[in-house]
Amino acid sequence: MQNMSSTIVKDCLVIGGGSSGYGAALAAQRGGADVLLADRHGYLGGMGTAAGLSCYLNHHYKKLNLSGAIYREFVQVQNARGMHYYDPASQGDFFEPETCKRTMEQLFIDAGGQCLFHVLLTAVDRVDGDWLVTFFHKGGMTNVRCRYLIDTSGDGDACALAGAKMTHGRRSDGKTQPMSMVVQLGGFDPVAWNDAGLPLVQGKYAVAGDQFTDQIAQAREAGQWSIPRNEIAMTWAMPGDPTRVTINGTRINGLSACNVLETTLAEIEGRRQASELADFFARYVPGFSKSYLLQTGPQIGVRESRRIIGRDMLRDEDVRLGSVPESSVALCCYPIDVHNPEGSDTQFELVEGGGSAYGIAWECLLPVNIENLAAAGRCISATHEAAGSFRVMPTCMTLGEAAGTAVALAHRDKVELAEVTGQDIRLQMDRALLEMGEPELTPLYESSASLNTLR
Ligand SMILES: Cc1cc2nc3c(=O)[nH]c(=O)nc-3n(C[C@H](O)[C@H](O)[C@H](O)COP(=O)(O)OP(=O)(O)OC[C@H]3O[C@@H](n4cnc5c(N)ncnc54)[C@H](O)[C@@H]3O)c2cc1C
């Protein structure tokens, strides 16, 4: 095998091409930085494509859209391709994962960005104030030298290798929310589903949340259900073909996504549960009598693992009280949704009146004591419960957009990343929305005073 070692020089490296990495890379590139976006897979999308989770939840508060320009553009492009629908009841955007891969890489490459696929992060070092990041791949090693580094790996891998202080799971014992294997079934009959009194979105798409508890109890009684959960969290039909349905209904407790032996066990148990789930749907759920297991997610779905200890931390109380700090760079209104790390239940805190919107401070994205490094997506600084809320993909993409916008501003002004303020970032993100002709969010981003009028 030829051993290849090379160095790529960029302004910014984004590690992890999930929803947050895509948002970060595109915002930084469009803002004038030269960006490399690296991922261990051969495509973008993270959990949204790699785990088959094409259901992006909850970014509307009192009819206001809380997402940033990059998420809205993503929805528009997918919609124009006929590969998206929206369900107002669940506040979910549903996409075809295959087209998400293409949309993301196309928009990023069209903006002048460069992707680096099939690389595994190996080392993160400092050289004369720059980052020197090493990736291992089939041909050997590749180094990337850059001024600014954004960690959107979900697990905080780059921050951990850079020596940032990290935390894992919940405070009491480090345990995390369970992993889940996402399952896609073919051969579904929407008419039979509808005939059984179950609704269809736009007359053709089956969508259901937290359902089928009675059927699960029956199946458990009959010895046909061993999965540690009492309900199916989410069921949704695919935009390109309503006879294909994706299900978030498995649960693997007590294993860490940062431990390769445990992740291996989770993948294997996930596939076992996927077969059980497919049998359950065929036996108990209307419209599925002729369904079959089409595919499991290419990788197990990871809800929670490592997070940074940041200059600020998003706490459960901030979420419950709807706090909007002065330096907020993203808003979220998704409830605290924590799948029990040990049991079969789920903590789902829907505040009376439809929940509350809260702000996420820029400092939650900045690890303590390390310059020119930001985290975005599910590895930002937060408590276990707060992470159970902001982890939804529209919010992750907007957090990524905030980090990428900060890099663009720091690069333009030749300053350290932490010198950019939350207000600067928000103003710039607001401009991006105005340029898109989306005036709806302006009052949200103008000032934190007007953010507070939301409540
Ligand atoms: C079962 C399940 C159900 C969920 N349901 C929903 C839902 O219905 N709606 C919703 O909006 N959200 C849902 N979520 C949450 C959501 O999917 C995640 O919180 C979100 O995808 C996090 O985005 P991210 O960009 O931070 O990380 P990820 O999406 O995990 O992306 C991380 C990326 O980094 C790459 N990467 C990781 N490590 C390395 C490395 N060392 N080197 C190179 N690349 C690396 C990965 O390949 C991946 O592409 C669910 C999650 C799970 C697991």
PDBQT file of the ligand as one rigid body, heavy atoms in Angstrom, charges set to zero:
ROOT
HETATM    1  C1  LIG A 501     -32.371   7.673  17.884  1.00  0.00    +0.000 C 
HETATM    2  C2  LIG A 501     -32.343   9.149  17.772  1.00  0.00    +0.000 A 
HETATM    3  C3  LIG A 501     -33.513   9.844  17.498  1.00  0.00    +0.000 A 
HETATM    4  C4  LIG A 501     -33.478  11.223  17.318  1.00  0.00    +0.000 A 
HETATM    5  N1  LIG A 501     -34.621  11.846  16.919  1.00  0.00    +0.000 NA
HETATM    6  C5  LIG A 501     -34.544  13.122  16.495  1.00  0.00    +0.000 A 
HETATM    7  C6  LIG A 501     -35.644  13.708  15.845  1.00  0.00    +0.000 A 
HETATM    8  O1  LIG A 501     -36.688  13.094  15.687  1.00  0.00    +0.000 OA
HETATM    9  N2  LIG A 501     -35.507  14.993  15.415  1.00  0.00    +0.000 N 
HETATM   10  C7  LIG A 501     -34.362  15.710  15.594  1.00  0.00    +0.000 A 
HETATM   11  O2  LIG A 501     -34.304  16.867  15.152  1.00  0.00    +0.000 OA
HETATM   12  N3  LIG A 501     -33.298  15.168  16.231  1.00  0.00    +0.000 NA
HETATM   13  C8  LIG A 501     -33.346  13.892  16.661  1.00  0.00    +0.000 A 
HETATM   14  N4  LIG A 501     -32.270  13.313  17.265  1.00  0.00    +0.000 N 
HETATM   15  C9  LIG A 501     -31.105  14.129  17.655  1.00  0.00    +0.000 C 
HETATM   16  C10 LIG A 501     -30.184  14.473  16.514  1.00  0.00    +0.000 C 
HETATM   17  O3  LIG A 501     -30.134  13.468  15.541  1.00  0.00    +0.000 OA
HETATM   18  C11 LIG A 501     -28.751  14.760  16.995  1.00  0.00    +0.000 C 
HETATM   19  O4  LIG A 501     -28.747  15.400  18.229  1.00  0.00    +0.000 OA
HETATM   20  C12 LIG A 501     -28.031  15.609  15.954  1.00  0.00    +0.000 C 
HETATM   21  O5  LIG A 501     -27.896  14.850  14.770  1.00  0.00    +0.000 OA
HETATM   22  C13 LIG A 501     -26.687  16.082  16.432  1.00  0.00    +0.000 C 
HETATM   23  O6  LIG A 501     -26.067  16.762  15.364  1.00  0.00    +0.000 OA
HETATM   24  P1  LIG A 501     -24.500  16.938  15.347  1.00  0.00    +0.000 P 
HETATM   25  O7  LIG A 501     -24.166  17.649  14.088  1.00  0.00    +0.000 OA
HETATM   26  O8  LIG A 501     -24.068  17.551  16.631  1.00  0.00    +0.000 OA
HETATM   27  O9  LIG A 501     -23.893  15.461  15.361  1.00  0.00    +0.000 OA
HETATM   28  P2  LIG A 501     -24.081  14.233  14.389  1.00  0.00    +0.000 P 
HETATM   29  O10 LIG A 501     -25.348  14.308  13.642  1.00  0.00    +0.000 OA
HETATM   30  O11 LIG A 501     -23.839  13.031  15.245  1.00  0.00    +0.000 OA
HETATM   31  O12 LIG A 501     -22.876  14.395  13.350  1.00  0.00    +0.000 OA
HETATM   32  C14 LIG A 501     -21.541  14.165  13.723  1.00  0.00    +0.000 C 
HETATM   33  C15 LIG A 501     -20.713  13.915  12.481  1.00  0.00    +0.000 C 
HETATM   34  O13 LIG A 501     -19.341  13.834  12.850  1.00  0.00    +0.000 OA
HETATM   35  C16 LIG A 501     -18.721  12.710  12.223  1.00  0.00    +0.000 C 
HETATM   36  N5  LIG A 501     -17.637  12.260  13.117  1.00  0.00    +0.000 N 
HETATM   37  C17 LIG A 501     -17.766  11.857  14.385  1.00  0.00    +0.000 A 
HETATM   38  N6  LIG A 501     -16.573  11.564  14.905  1.00  0.00    +0.000 NA
HETATM   39  C18 LIG A 501     -15.652  11.783  13.935  1.00  0.00    +0.000 A 
HETATM   40  C19 LIG A 501     -14.231  11.668  13.878  1.00  0.00    +0.000 A 
HETATM   41  N7  LIG A 501     -13.528  11.285  14.954  1.00  0.00    +0.000 N 
HETATM   42  N8  LIG A 501     -13.594  11.965  12.703  1.00  0.00    +0.000 NA
HETATM   43  C20 LIG A 501     -14.327  12.374  11.610  1.00  0.00    +0.000 A 
HETATM   44  N9  LIG A 501     -15.676  12.507  11.630  1.00  0.00    +0.000 NA
HETATM   45  C21 LIG A 501     -16.330  12.228  12.776  1.00  0.00    +0.000 A 
HETATM   46  C22 LIG A 501     -19.853  11.719  12.080  1.00  0.00    +0.000 C 
HETATM   47  O14 LIG A 501     -19.603  10.794  11.034  1.00  0.00    +0.000 OA
HETATM   48  C23 LIG A 501     -21.051  12.609  11.795  1.00  0.00    +0.000 C 
HETATM   49  O15 LIG A 501     -21.231  12.838  10.413  1.00  0.00    +0.000 OA
HETATM   50  C24 LIG A 501     -32.256  11.935  17.478  1.00  0.00    +0.000 A 
HETATM   51  C25 LIG A 501     -31.085  11.238  17.784  1.00  0.00    +0.000 A 
HETATM   52  C26 LIG A 501     -31.121   9.863  17.916  1.00  0.00    +0.000 A 
HETATM   53  C27 LIG A 501     -29.839   9.146  18.140  1.00  0.00    +0.000 C 
ENDROOT
TORSDOF 0
